[in-house]
Amino acid sequence: MRLDRLVKAIVDALEDIKGRDIVVLDVRRMTALFDKVVVVSGDSARQNKALANHVQDKVKALGVTVHGIEGTDSGEWVLLDLGAVVVHIMQPAIRQHYNLEELWGDAAAVPRRRAAGGAR
């Protein structure tokens, strides 16, 4: 599957469940482990779990393998490993504390509409 199509499916799934402040980072120049990092905020553990489940369902329907999922027990920070894309679903306080956008600071933040393959 093309990377842009996968990112679009992820962003669309996150928007379906009202994920907030979606950021897509292009990390290809920084690591060979994956190509994109998606960071999103959810307001509660329940919403974060719902976001993770919805993303899993959407990408599995496209034939994408979910390599791993962590953090569903607490729901404060859920990580989805989709191979070329890693998705971090975080409650706002956790997101602010770890500040992944700064950690990957040299990565180009891709405006989510462009990352999702253009305007609808």
N, C-alpha and C positions, 0 to 999 in steps of 0.2 A: 504494500500500500504506500502511496506517496505520502511524504511527511506532511505536506500542507493539508492534505485531506484528513489525515489523522488529527492534526492540531485543530482543524475546524470542527471535527466531530467532538473533540474533547471540550472545546470552548462552548459549543452549542449545548452540550449536555450540562455543563456547569451553569450556563444561563437559564436552562429549563428549570433548575431547582433554586434559582435566585442566588447563585454564588456572586460574591461582591469583589470588586477590585481585582479583576483577573489580569494577570501579567504573564506574558509569554517571553521567555528569555532564550535567545539563540546562543548556545554555549559550545558550538562546534569548534571554535578556535581555542577553547579552554580545556576540553576533555575529550577523550575518545570513547568514553563510556556511554554517552547519550548525546543527542543533538539539541533537544529543547527541554526547558524546565518551565512548567506552568505552576504559578502560585495563585491561590484563590482563598478568600476568606468566607467562612460560614459562621453564622451567629451562635450556633450551639453544637454540642456533640451529636445530637440527633440529626441536625441539618448536615453536618460534615459526613456522617455515615450515609445519609441519603445521597449526597453529592457523589461520594465514592461509588456507591452501588449503581447510580445512574450512569456514571462514566463507564464503569465496567460493562454494564449491559449494552451501551451504545457501541463501544469498541469491539466487544465480542461479536455483535451482530454484523460488524464489518470484517470479521475474520481475524482480528488482531488478538494476539496472545497477551494475557495479563500475566506477567512474570512473577509478580509479588504484590502483596498489600500488607501494610503495617499500620498499627495505630487504631484499628477499629474498636478495640476494647474500651479505650478511654474517649476516643473521638475528638480529642483536643487537636491532634495533628495526625492526619491520615496521609500516608504516602502510597501512591500507585506507581509501580514500575511497569511501563508499557514498552520497554525496550528502548526505542529511539527517543521516547518522551517520558519524563518523570513528572508526576503531578503531586504537588503539595497542597493539601486542603487543611487550612489552619484556622483556629479561632483567632480573632483580632489581637488579643493580648500575647498569644504565643507567636503570632506572625511578627508583631512589633519587636518582641524580645529577640528573636533569632534573626530577623531582618535578612532574609535570604536574597532579596534584591541587591543589598549591599555586598553580601558575600560573593555573589556572582557579578560584582560591579563592573567588570570589564566586558561582560556580555552585553550584546545589543538588546535592549528591551524592544520588542516588536509590538507596535500598536495592535491590540487584539483583533481589530477588524482586518487589518492587513494579514496578520498571522492566520486568520481564519479563512483566508482566500478571497478577500475583497468584501465590499459592502453588499448587503442583502438587497 
